């Protein structure tokens, strides 16, 4: 990741090119690894959004302390540079739904555990 720092900090490279070359401080695929098993709590959703905005601020060379930009302004700058994009939280939700569909179509232990349908009954008492 340290080798990508000059690419990330170069002001002559457009944001779209930086996003295509995965110049994010953390690769998206590494971040989304095993996200299908996450339980999306409000705290985790907030953390995902914070990470995404931190990455965009690094790519755009926006200082936290010198440049007083709100998160909304950062998102509008990103949309102007890239266009429409799916945020990380949307990607996590899509992956969770795809995984659930995959498991619900299968017939294995994962489906039994996920749906909680165990055959038989327990004894009285």
C-alpha positions as CSV (number, residue, x, y, z in Angstrom):
1,X,0.0,0.0,0.0
2,X,2.9,2.3,0.6
3,X,3.9,2.1,-3.1
4,X,0.4,3.4,-4.0
5,X,0.9,6.6,-1.9
6,X,2.5,8.7,-4.7
7,X,-0.4,7.7,-7.0
8,X,-2.9,8.5,-4.3
9,X,-1.4,11.9,-3.6
10,X,-0.8,13.0,-7.3
11,X,-3.2,15.9,-8.1
12,X,-2.8,15.4,-11.9
13,X,-4.5,12.0,-11.8
14,X,-8.3,12.1,-11.9
15,X,-10.4,10.5,-9.1
16,X,-12.0,8.1,-11.6
17,X,-8.5,6.7,-12.5
18,X,-7.5,6.5,-8.9
19,X,-10.6,4.5,-8.1
20,X,-10.1,2.2,-11.1
21,X,-6.5,1.4,-10.1
22,X,-7.5,0.6,-6.5
23,X,-5.6,3.5,-5.0
24,X,-7.8,3.4,-2.0
25,X,-5.9,3.2,1.3
26,X,-7.4,-0.2,1.7
27,X,-8.5,-2.4,-1.2
28,X,-12.2,-2.9,-1.5
29,X,-11.9,-6.7,-1.9
30,X,-9.9,-7.0,1.3
31,X,-12.4,-4.8,3.2
32,X,-15.4,-6.8,1.9
33,X,-13.8,-10.2,2.7
34,X,-16.4,-12.3,4.6
35,X,-18.8,-9.4,4.9
36,X,-21.7,-11.8,4.2
37,X,-21.4,-13.0,7.8
38,X,-21.5,-9.6,9.4
39,X,-24.4,-8.5,11.5
40,X,-25.1,-5.0,10.4
41,X,-25.7,-3.1,13.6
42,X,-26.0,0.7,13.5
43,X,-22.5,1.0,15.0
44,X,-21.0,-1.2,12.3
45,X,-22.9,0.7,9.6
46,X,-21.5,4.0,10.9
47,X,-17.9,2.5,10.9
48,X,-18.3,1.4,7.3
49,X,-19.4,4.9,6.3
50,X,-16.5,6.5,8.3
51,X,-14.0,4.3,6.5
52,X,-15.4,5.1,3.1
53,X,-15.3,8.9,3.7
54,X,-11.8,8.6,5.1
55,X,-10.6,6.8,1.9
56,X,-12.3,9.5,-0.2
57,X,-10.7,12.3,1.8
58,X,-7.2,10.7,1.3
59,X,-7.8,10.3,-2.4
60,X,-9.0,13.9,-2.8
61,X,-6.2,15.2,-0.6
62,X,-8.6,16.8,1.8
63,X,-7.2,17.5,5.2
64,X,-9.4,16.9,8.2
65,X,-8.2,20.0,10.0
66,X,-7.2,22.5,7.4
67,X,-10.1,22.0,4.9
68,X,-13.3,22.2,6.8
69,X,-15.5,20.2,4.5
70,X,-18.6,18.3,5.6
71,X,-19.2,14.7,4.7
72,X,-21.9,15.9,2.3
73,X,-19.5,18.2,0.5
74,X,-17.0,15.4,0.1
75,X,-19.7,13.1,-1.3
76,X,-20.7,15.7,-3.8
77,X,-17.1,16.2,-4.9
78,X,-16.8,12.4,-5.4
79,X,-20.0,12.2,-7.4
80,X,-18.9,15.1,-9.6
81,X,-15.6,13.4,-10.3
82,X,-16.8,9.8,-10.7
83,X,-20.5,9.9,-11.3
84,X,-22.9,7.6,-9.6
85,X,-21.3,4.9,-7.5
86,X,-22.4,2.3,-4.9
87,X,-21.2,3.1,-1.5
88,X,-19.6,0.3,0.7
89,X,-22.7,-0.2,2.8
90,X,-24.8,-0.9,-0.3
91,X,-22.2,-3.4,-1.5
92,X,-22.2,-5.2,1.8
93,X,-26.0,-5.4,1.8
94,X,-25.9,-6.7,-1.8
95,X,-23.4,-9.4,-0.9
96,X,-25.4,-10.5,2.1
97,X,-28.5,-10.9,0.0
98,X,-26.6,-12.8,-2.7
99,X,-25.2,-15.1,0.0
100,X,-28.6,-15.6,1.6
101,X,-30.1,-16.5,-1.9
102,X,-27.2,-19.0,-2.5
103,X,-27.7,-20.7,0.8
104,X,-31.5,-20.8,0.7
105,X,-31.3,-22.6,-2.8
106,X,-28.8,-25.2,-1.5
107,X,-29.6,-28.1,0.8
108,X,-26.9,-28.4,3.4
109,X,-25.9,-27.7,6.9
110,X,-25.6,-24.0,6.3
111,X,-29.3,-23.8,5.2
112,X,-30.4,-25.8,8.3
113,X,-28.4,-23.5,10.6
114,X,-29.5,-20.3,8.8
115,X,-33.2,-21.1,8.8
116,X,-33.2,-23.0,12.1
117,X,-35.3,-25.9,10.7
118,X,-34.2,-29.0,12.5
119,X,-36.3,-32.1,12.1
120,X,-37.7,-33.9,15.2
121,X,-38.8,-32.6,18.5
122,X,-37.3,-32.3,21.9
123,X,-38.5,-34.4,24.9
124,X,-40.9,-33.0,27.5
125,X,-39.6,-31.2,30.5
